[in-house]
Amino acid sequence: MYISERHLHALFRDSGTSVTRYLMGRRLDRAHRDLTDPRQAHVSIADIASQVGFKCPKHFTKTFKAKFGVSPREHRTTTAAAA
């Protein structure tokens, strides 16, 4: 992006969030979408977690539940049952 790391962090600070929180939110949103995508029903939750940048499935589950209020498995099951 041709800006310094310091400048990037300053831009995010002015927006009320951090680079890390922004990226984590984007990763979780992508995982949320992927878990509801019927074309990815065959992909394991651990693989989806890995695809969005989580190295530890346990950390992914904890972080996902903190944001969405349900575990990734509950989310996938509920979504599949509603379809």
N, C-alpha and C positions, 0 to 999 in steps of 0.2 A: 504494500500500500504506500510505500515510500514516505512513511512518517516514523518518527522515533517511538520507541516503546513508551517513553515518558509522555509524549504528546498524546498517544493513544489512550493511556490511562487517564490523562487529564480530560480528554473528551468524554470519556465514560463517567468520570466523577461529576462533571457538570450535568449529566443526564440523570443522576441519582442512582446509578448502579455501577458495578465494576465489570471489567472485561470477563473475569472468571464467572460471575453470576450470569452475565448475558449468555456466554457460551454454554453454561450448564442448562440454562433455560431452553436454549435452542436444541440441545441434545435431547432433553427430556420431551420436548414437544415433538421432535421427530420420532422418538421411540413410541410415544403415545399414538401418533398417527400410524406407525408401522404395525403396532399391536392390533389396530382396528382394521387393517387392510386385509381383506380376505385372500388376496394374492400372496400374502406372507404368512398365512395360517400354518404352513408347514415349517416355518423357521422357528427355532427354539427361542425362548425369551433370552437365554444367555447369549445366543448369537446376535440377537437384535441389540442387546446391551453392548456387546463388543463392537458392532457396526457403528454405533453412535459415539463410541469413544470411552466406554467404561471397561476397565481391566478386570474388575471384581464384580461378579453378578450380585453378591450380597450388598455391596455398596449401591449398586444400581437399584435394587429393590427398595432399600431404605430411602434413597433419595427420591425415587419415583413416588413412593407412598407419601412422603412428606409433602410433595407438590400436589398430587392428585387425590389424596385421601384413600386410595385403594392400592393394593399391590398390583404389579404388572399382570400377574395371573388372574386376579379378580377382574381387572379391567378387560382382559382378553376374553374371559369366559362370559362376562356380562354383555359385552358387545356382540359376541358370536350368538348368544341366546336371543338377543333382540333382533337379529337379522333374519 
